[in-house]
Amino acid sequence: MAITETGAQRAGDTLPTVQAHRPQRVSTETKSSFKTTELVVYVLSVIGVLIASKVIGTDDGVADYFRADRAWLYVTLLTIGYLVSRGLAKSGSREPYDR
């Protein structure tokens, strides 16, 4: 708390006025990534792609329609999409906090 003098106090009429210091309101660029639904959707999508690649195999004498290289290509595309979405989120929103 800061003590300030008023004009009347300088003349000896009153006591100093006490003013409360209020915290400054600032903001971060965005929420932390683990607090967003984007991360949850991304992780679940990657897990889904990898599980699907493992389950779809060469059973019953048919060719493997969802090979590992294709699955990792989809994981890479999901990662690019996630990074772009985080970049867009950082460019336009702010999360306020008190200092």
PEMO-V458185 format. One record per residue. RES is the residue in one small letter. BURIAL is b if it has 16 or more other ideal C-beta (glycine too) atoms within 10 Angstrom, else e. D_FIRST is the distance of its C-alpha to the first C-alpha in whole Angstrom. Layout:
RES:BURIAL:D_FIRST ; RES:BURIAL:D_FIRST
//
This chain:
m:e:0 ; a:e:4 ; i:e:7 ; t:e:10 ; e:e:13 ; t:e:16 ; g:e:19 ; a:e:20 ; q:e:18 ; r:e:20 ; a:e:23 ; g:e:22 ; d:e:22 ; t:e:18 ; l:e:15 ; p:e:12 ; t:e:10 ; v:e:7 ; q:e:6 ; a:e:5 ; h:e:6 ; r:e:9 ; p:e:11 ; q:e:14 ; r:e:18 ; v:e:20 ; s:e:24 ; t:e:26 ; e:e:30 ; t:b:31 ; k:e:31 ; s:e:33 ; s:e:36 ; f:e:37 ; k:e:35 ; t:e:38 ; t:e:41 ; e:e:42 ; l:e:42 ; v:e:44 ; v:e:47 ; y:b:47 ; v:e:48 ; l:e:50 ; s:b:52 ; v:b:53 ; i:e:54 ; g:e:56 ; v:b:58 ; l:e:58 ; i:e:60 ; a:e:62 ; s:b:63 ; k:e:64 ; v:e:66 ; i:e:68 ; g:e:70 ; t:e:74 ; d:e:75 ; d:e:79 ; g:e:80 ; v:e:78 ; a:e:76 ; d:e:72 ; y:e:70 ; f:e:67 ; r:e:67 ; a:e:64 ; d:e:64 ; r:e:63 ; a:b:61 ; w:e:59 ; l:e:59 ; y:b:58 ; v:b:55 ; t:e:54 ; l:e:54 ; l:b:52 ; t:e:49 ; i:e:50 ; g:e:49 ; y:b:46 ; l:e:45 ; v:e:45 ; s:e:43 ; r:b:40 ; g:e:40 ; l:e:41 ; a:e:38 ; k:e:36 ; s:e:37 ; g:e:36 ; s:e:33 ; r:e:29 ; e:e:27 ; p:e:24 ; y:e:21 ; d:e:17 ; r:e:16
//
